[in-house]
Amino acid sequence: MSCRGAPSTAGRGGTGHYGTPEGVAAMVAHLAGPEAAGVTGSVFTVDAGANA
């Protein structure tokens, strides 16, 4: 299943769907927590593998 007008992720290593606001919120919550205290200078792409 793909989003209307969006490029297909078939065969590109993606999960077959795009990221969601909930996925972004989960990443933000993780980075704001103590588990991510050592994470610095990083870029995180939350797109369910669409750009893999």
PyMOL Python script that loads the backbone (N, CA, C, O; Angstrom):
from pymol import cmd

cmd.read_pdbstr("""\
ATOM      1  N   MET A   1       0.849  -1.161   0.000  1.00  0.00           N
ATOM      2  CA  MET A   1       0.000   0.000   0.000  1.00  0.00           C
ATOM      3  C   MET A   1       0.898   1.228   0.000  1.00  0.00           C
ATOM      4  O   MET A   1       1.890   1.273   0.727  1.00  0.00           O
ATOM      5  N   SER A   2       0.555   2.226  -0.813  1.00  0.00           N
ATOM      6  CA  SER A   2       1.340   3.447  -0.840  1.00  0.00           C
ATOM      7  C   SER A   2       0.407   4.647  -0.785  1.00  0.00           C
ATOM      8  O   SER A   2      -0.789   4.530  -1.050  1.00  0.00           O
ATOM      9  N   CYS A   3       0.959   5.789  -0.443  1.00  0.00           N
ATOM     10  CA  CYS A   3       0.190   7.017  -0.397  1.00  0.00           C
ATOM     11  C   CYS A   3      -0.083   7.505  -1.812  1.00  0.00           C
ATOM     12  O   CYS A   3       0.766   7.348  -2.690  1.00  0.00           O
ATOM     13  N   ARG A   4      -1.230   8.085  -2.044  1.00  0.00           N
ATOM     14  CA  ARG A   4      -1.572   8.598  -3.366  1.00  0.00           C
ATOM     15  C   ARG A   4      -0.558   9.657  -3.788  1.00  0.00           C
ATOM     16  O   ARG A   4      -0.297  10.611  -3.056  1.00  0.00           O
ATOM     17  N   GLY A   5       0.010   9.473  -4.979  1.00  0.00           N
ATOM     18  CA  GLY A   5       0.961  10.431  -5.506  1.00  0.00           C
ATOM     19  C   GLY A   5       2.372  10.268  -4.976  1.00  0.00           C
ATOM     20  O   GLY A   5       3.286  10.946  -5.445  1.00  0.00           O
ATOM     21  N   ALA A   6       2.571   9.389  -4.013  1.00  0.00           N
ATOM     22  CA  ALA A   6       3.904   9.188  -3.441  1.00  0.00           C
ATOM     23  C   ALA A   6       4.605   8.065  -4.198  1.00  0.00           C
ATOM     24  O   ALA A   6       3.950   7.140  -4.677  1.00  0.00           O
ATOM     25  N   PRO A   7       5.923   8.136  -4.309  1.00  0.00           N
ATOM     26  CA  PRO A   7       6.641   7.069  -4.998  1.00  0.00           C
ATOM     27  C   PRO A   7       6.530   5.742  -4.252  1.00  0.00           C
ATOM     28  O   PRO A   7       6.439   5.721  -3.024  1.00  0.00           O
ATOM     29  N   SER A   8       6.536   4.669  -4.974  1.00  0.00           N
ATOM     30  CA  SER A   8       6.446   3.340  -4.378  1.00  0.00           C
ATOM     31  C   SER A   8       7.753   2.994  -3.675  1.00  0.00           C
ATOM     32  O   SER A   8       8.833   3.375  -4.128  1.00  0.00           O
ATOM     33  N   THR A   9       7.645   2.275  -2.574  1.00  0.00           N
ATOM     34  CA  THR A   9       8.838   1.817  -1.862  1.00  0.00           C
ATOM     35  C   THR A   9       9.126   0.353  -2.174  1.00  0.00           C
ATOM     36  O   THR A   9      10.058  -0.225  -1.616  1.00  0.00           O
ATOM     37  N   ALA A  10       8.342  -0.247  -3.054  1.00  0.00           N
ATOM     38  CA  ALA A  10       8.523  -1.660  -3.380  1.00  0.00           C
ATOM     39  C   ALA A  10       9.929  -1.903  -3.905  1.00  0.00           C
ATOM     40  O   ALA A  10      10.397  -1.210  -4.808  1.00  0.00           O
ATOM     41  N   GLY A  11      10.596  -2.893  -3.329  1.00  0.00           N
ATOM     42  CA  GLY A  11      11.928  -3.267  -3.762  1.00  0.00           C
ATOM     43  C   GLY A  11      13.025  -2.331  -3.309  1.00  0.00           C
ATOM     44  O   GLY A  11      14.171  -2.488  -3.728  1.00  0.00           O
ATOM     45  N   ARG A  12      12.713  -1.366  -2.470  1.00  0.00           N
ATOM     46  CA  ARG A  12      13.712  -0.404  -2.017  1.00  0.00           C
ATOM     47  C   ARG A  12      14.137  -0.647  -0.576  1.00  0.00           C
ATOM     48  O   ARG A  12      14.893   0.147  -0.016  1.00  0.00           O
ATOM     49  N   GLY A  13      13.676  -1.702   0.017  1.00  0.00           N
ATOM     50  CA  GLY A  13      14.071  -2.000   1.387  1.00  0.00           C
ATOM     51  C   GLY A  13      13.208  -1.331   2.426  1.00  0.00           C
ATOM     52  O   GLY A  13      13.480  -1.451   3.620  1.00  0.00           O
ATOM     53  N   GLY A  14      12.175  -0.629   2.006  1.00  0.00           N
ATOM     54  CA  GLY A  14      11.280   0.039   2.945  1.00  0.00           C
ATOM     55  C   GLY A  14      10.270  -0.931   3.529  1.00  0.00           C
ATOM     56  O   GLY A  14      10.273  -2.119   3.208  1.00  0.00           O
ATOM     57  N   THR A  15       9.425  -0.422   4.372  1.00  0.00           N
ATOM     58  CA  THR A  15       8.417  -1.252   5.017  1.00  0.00           C
ATOM     59  C   THR A  15       7.105  -1.260   4.250  1.00  0.00           C
ATOM     60  O   THR A  15       6.162  -1.947   4.643  1.00  0.00           O
ATOM     61  N   GLY A  16       7.031  -0.498   3.154  1.00  0.00           N
ATOM     62  CA  GLY A  16       5.812  -0.451   2.368  1.00  0.00           C
ATOM     63  C   GLY A  16       4.839   0.614   2.806  1.00  0.00           C
ATOM     64  O   GLY A  16       3.754   0.733   2.237  1.00  0.00           O
ATOM     65  N   HIS A  17       5.204   1.394   3.810  1.00  0.00           N
ATOM     66  CA  HIS A  17       4.368   2.509   4.244  1.00  0.00           C
ATOM     67  C   HIS A  17       5.274   3.665   4.656  1.00  0.00           C
ATOM     68  O   HIS A  17       6.488   3.498   4.777  1.00  0.00           O
ATOM     69  N   TYR A  18       4.695   4.802   4.864  1.00  0.00           N
ATOM     70  CA  TYR A  18       5.469   5.977   5.234  1.00  0.00           C
ATOM     71  C   TYR A  18       5.374   6.231   6.730  1.00  0.00           C
ATOM     72  O   TYR A  18       4.507   5.679   7.406  1.00  0.00           O
ATOM     73  N   GLY A  19       6.254   7.056   7.236  1.00  0.00           N
ATOM     74  CA  GLY A  19       6.247   7.381   8.652  1.00  0.00           C
ATOM     75  C   GLY A  19       4.970   8.100   9.049  1.00  0.00           C
ATOM     76  O   GLY A  19       4.256   8.648   8.209  1.00  0.00           O
ATOM     77  N   THR A  20       4.701   8.087  10.334  1.00  0.00           N
ATOM     78  CA  THR A  20       3.492   8.702  10.871  1.00  0.00           C
ATOM     79  C   THR A  20       3.870   9.751  11.911  1.00  0.00           C
ATOM     80  O   THR A  20       4.989   9.738  12.425  1.00  0.00           O
ATOM     81  N   PRO A  21       2.955  10.652  12.225  1.00  0.00           N
ATOM     82  CA  PRO A  21       3.214  11.600  13.313  1.00  0.00           C
ATOM     83  C   PRO A  21       3.516  10.885  14.628  1.00  0.00           C
ATOM     84  O   PRO A  21       4.323  11.359  15.428  1.00  0.00           O
ATOM     85  N   GLU A  22       2.868   9.748  14.844  1.00  0.00           N
ATOM     86  CA  GLU A  22       3.126   8.977  16.069  1.00  0.00           C
ATOM     87  C   GLU A  22       4.554   8.445  16.098  1.00  0.00           C
ATOM     88  O   GLU A  22       5.177   8.392  17.158  1.00  0.00           O
ATOM     89  N   GLY A  23       5.070   8.055  14.946  1.00  0.00           N
ATOM     90  CA  GLY A  23       6.450   7.590  14.868  1.00  0.00           C
ATOM     91  C   GLY A  23       7.444   8.696  15.177  1.00  0.00           C
ATOM     92  O   GLY A  23       8.445   8.475  15.861  1.00  0.00           O
ATOM     93  N   VAL A  24       7.160   9.885  14.669  1.00  0.00           N
ATOM     94  CA  VAL A  24       8.018  11.037  14.966  1.00  0.00           C
ATOM     95  C   VAL A  24       7.941  11.367  16.452  1.00  0.00           C
ATOM     96  O   VAL A  24       8.963  11.641  17.082  1.00  0.00           O
ATOM     97  N   ALA A  25       6.738  11.342  17.013  1.00  0.00           N
ATOM     98  CA  ALA A  25       6.570  11.629  18.442  1.00  0.00           C
ATOM     99  C   ALA A  25       7.324  10.621  19.301  1.00  0.00           C
ATOM    100  O   ALA A  25       7.905  10.985  20.323  1.00  0.00           O
ATOM    101  N   ALA A  26       7.316   9.361  18.891  1.00  0.00           N
ATOM    102  CA  ALA A  26       8.035   8.331  19.642  1.00  0.00           C
ATOM    103  C   ALA A  26       9.539   8.594  19.619  1.00  0.00           C
ATOM    104  O   ALA A  26      10.218   8.406  20.628  1.00  0.00           O
ATOM    105  N   MET A  27      10.066   9.031  18.460  1.00  0.00           N
ATOM    106  CA  MET A  27      11.497   9.349  18.369  1.00  0.00           C
ATOM    107  C   MET A  27      11.835  10.545  19.250  1.00  0.00           C
ATOM    108  O   MET A  27      12.845  10.534  19.955  1.00  0.00           O
ATOM    109  N   VAL A  28      11.002  11.566  19.213  1.00  0.00           N
ATOM    110  CA  VAL A  28      11.229  12.754  20.042  1.00  0.00           C
ATOM    111  C   VAL A  28      11.194  12.383  21.520  1.00  0.00           C
ATOM    112  O   VAL A  28      12.041  12.825  22.297  1.00  0.00           O
ATOM    113  N   ALA A  29      10.208  11.567  21.908  1.00  0.00           N
ATOM    114  CA  ALA A  29      10.114  11.149  23.312  1.00  0.00           C
ATOM    115  C   ALA A  29      11.350  10.369  23.731  1.00  0.00           C
ATOM    116  O   ALA A  29      11.858  10.560  24.836  1.00  0.00           O
ATOM    117  N   HIS A  30      11.832   9.505  22.872  1.00  0.00           N
ATOM    118  CA  HIS A  30      13.043   8.743  23.188  1.00  0.00           C
ATOM    119  C   HIS A  30      14.239   9.681  23.353  1.00  0.00           C
ATOM    120  O   HIS A  30      14.997   9.565  24.316  1.00  0.00           O
ATOM    121  N   LEU A  31      14.403  10.603  22.416  1.00  0.00           N
ATOM    122  CA  LEU A  31      15.554  11.511  22.468  1.00  0.00           C
ATOM    123  C   LEU A  31      15.492  12.457  23.658  1.00  0.00           C
ATOM    124  O   LEU A  31      16.528  12.924  24.133  1.00  0.00           O
ATOM    125  N   ALA A  32      14.287  12.744  24.145  1.00  0.00           N
ATOM    126  CA  ALA A  32      14.137  13.619  25.302  1.00  0.00           C
ATOM    127  C   ALA A  32      14.361  12.883  26.618  1.00  0.00           C
ATOM    128  O   ALA A  32      14.476  13.516  27.668  1.00  0.00           O
ATOM    129  N   GLY A  33      14.424  11.562  26.572  1.00  0.00           N
ATOM    130  CA  GLY A  33      14.567  10.771  27.791  1.00  0.00           C
ATOM    131  C   GLY A  33      16.010  10.511  28.165  1.00  0.00           C
ATOM    132  O   GLY A  33      16.924  10.814  27.399  1.00  0.00           O
ATOM    133  N   PRO A  34      16.209   9.958  29.326  1.00  0.00           N
ATOM    134  CA  PRO A  34      17.557   9.701  29.827  1.00  0.00           C
ATOM    135  C   PRO A  34      18.329   8.650  29.027  1.00  0.00           C
ATOM    136  O   PRO A  34      19.559   8.630  29.060  1.00  0.00           O
ATOM    137  N   GLU A  35      17.613   7.772  28.308  1.00  0.00           N
ATOM    138  CA  GLU A  35      18.295   6.735  27.524  1.00  0.00           C
ATOM    139  C   GLU A  35      19.137   7.326  26.399  1.00  0.00           C
ATOM    140  O   GLU A  35      20.084   6.696  25.928  1.00  0.00           O
ATOM    141  N   ALA A  36      18.793   8.530  25.971  1.00  0.00           N
ATOM    142  CA  ALA A  36      19.484   9.158  24.845  1.00  0.00           C
ATOM    143  C   ALA A  36      20.483  10.221  25.299  1.00  0.00           C
ATOM    144  O   ALA A  36      20.871  11.083  24.512  1.00  0.00           O
ATOM    145  N   ALA A  37      20.896  10.164  26.551  1.00  0.00           N
ATOM    146  CA  ALA A  37      21.804  11.179  27.085  1.00  0.00           C
ATOM    147  C   ALA A  37      23.111  11.258  26.311  1.00  0.00           C
ATOM    148  O   ALA A  37      23.716  12.328  26.242  1.00  0.00           O
ATOM    149  N   GLY A  38      23.555  10.163  25.734  1.00  0.00           N
ATOM    150  CA  GLY A  38      24.820  10.151  25.012  1.00  0.00           C
ATOM    151  C   GLY A  38      24.687  10.448  23.527  1.00  0.00           C
ATOM    152  O   GLY A  38      25.686  10.434  22.807  1.00  0.00           O
ATOM    153  N   VAL A  39      23.474  10.715  23.051  1.00  0.00           N
ATOM    154  CA  VAL A  39      23.257  10.989  21.628  1.00  0.00           C
ATOM    155  C   VAL A  39      23.504  12.467  21.362  1.00  0.00           C
ATOM    156  O   VAL A  39      22.819  13.328  21.915  1.00  0.00           O
ATOM    157  N   THR A  40      24.478  12.754  20.520  1.00  0.00           N
ATOM    158  CA  THR A  40      24.771  14.139  20.169  1.00  0.00           C
ATOM    159  C   THR A  40      25.087  14.245  18.684  1.00  0.00           C
ATOM    160  O   THR A  40      25.632  13.309  18.099  1.00  0.00           O
ATOM    161  N   GLY A  41      24.754  15.361  18.075  1.00  0.00           N
ATOM    162  CA  GLY A  41      25.117  15.630  16.693  1.00  0.00           C
ATOM    163  C   GLY A  41      24.624  14.607  15.698  1.00  0.00           C
ATOM    164  O   GLY A  41      25.353  14.250  14.773  1.00  0.00           O
ATOM    165  N   SER A  42      23.415  14.132  15.863  1.00  0.00           N
ATOM    166  CA  SER A  42      22.885  13.092  14.982  1.00  0.00           C
ATOM    167  C   SER A  42      21.669  13.588  14.217  1.00  0.00           C
ATOM    168  O   SER A  42      20.961  14.491  14.663  1.00  0.00           O
ATOM    169  N   VAL A  43      21.440  12.982  13.059  1.00  0.00           N
ATOM    170  CA  VAL A  43      20.249  13.253  12.261  1.00  0.00           C
ATOM    171  C   VAL A  43      19.465  11.951  12.178  1.00  0.00           C
ATOM    172  O   VAL A  43      20.027  10.911  11.836  1.00  0.00           O
ATOM    173  N   PHE A  44      18.182  11.999  12.486  1.00  0.00           N
ATOM    174  CA  PHE A  44      17.333  10.822  12.454  1.00  0.00           C
ATOM    175  C   PHE A  44      16.231  11.027  11.426  1.00  0.00           C
ATOM    176  O   PHE A  44      15.481  12.000  11.502  1.00  0.00           O
ATOM    177  N   THR A  45      16.130  10.120  10.472  1.00  0.00           N
ATOM    178  CA  THR A  45      15.080  10.159   9.476  1.00  0.00           C
ATOM    179  C   THR A  45      14.007   9.167   9.892  1.00  0.00           C
ATOM    180  O   THR A  45      14.259   7.964   9.958  1.00  0.00           O
ATOM    181  N   VAL A  46      12.815   9.669  10.170  1.00  0.00           N
ATOM    182  CA  VAL A  46      11.714   8.816  10.615  1.00  0.00           C
ATOM    183  C   VAL A  46      10.737   8.705   9.445  1.00  0.00           C
ATOM    184  O   VAL A  46       9.793   9.487   9.333  1.00  0.00           O
ATOM    185  N   ASP A  47      10.980   7.710   8.568  1.00  0.00           N
ATOM    186  CA  ASP A  47      10.158   7.565   7.366  1.00  0.00           C
ATOM    187  C   ASP A  47       9.828   6.103   7.054  1.00  0.00           C
ATOM    188  O   ASP A  47       9.483   5.770   5.920  1.00  0.00           O
ATOM    189  N   ALA A  48       9.934   5.247   8.045  1.00  0.00           N
ATOM    190  CA  ALA A  48       9.611   3.820   7.893  1.00  0.00           C
ATOM    191  C   ALA A  48      10.425   3.147   6.788  1.00  0.00           C
ATOM    192  O   ALA A  48       9.974   2.174   6.185  1.00  0.00           O
ATOM    193  N   GLY A  49      11.602   3.660   6.531  1.00  0.00           N
ATOM    194  CA  GLY A  49      12.477   3.052   5.542  1.00  0.00           C
ATOM    195  C   GLY A  49      12.231   3.509   4.115  1.00  0.00           C
ATOM    196  O   GLY A  49      12.814   2.941   3.191  1.00  0.00           O
ATOM    197  N   ALA A  50      11.390   4.513   3.901  1.00  0.00           N
ATOM    198  CA  ALA A  50      11.053   4.963   2.555  1.00  0.00           C
ATOM    199  C   ALA A  50      12.280   5.471   1.791  1.00  0.00           C
ATOM    200  O   ALA A  50      12.310   5.397   0.563  1.00  0.00           O
ATOM    201  N   ASN A  51      13.265   5.973   2.482  1.00  0.00           N
ATOM    202  CA  ASN A  51      14.473   6.475   1.835  1.00  0.00           C
ATOM    203  C   ASN A  51      15.656   5.530   1.966  1.00  0.00           C
ATOM    204  O   ASN A  51      16.804   5.926   1.763  1.00  0.00           O
ATOM    205  N   ALA A  52      15.369   4.274   2.306  1.00  0.00           N
ATOM    206  CA  ALA A  52      16.430   3.290   2.486  1.00  0.00           C
ATOM    207  C   ALA A  52      17.078   2.935   1.159  1.00  0.00           C
ATOM    208  O   ALA A  52      17.996   2.116   1.120  1.00  0.00           O
TER     209      ALA A  52
END
""", "prot")
cmd.dss("prot")
cmd.show_as("cartoon", "prot")
cmd.util.cbc("prot")
cmd.orient("prot")
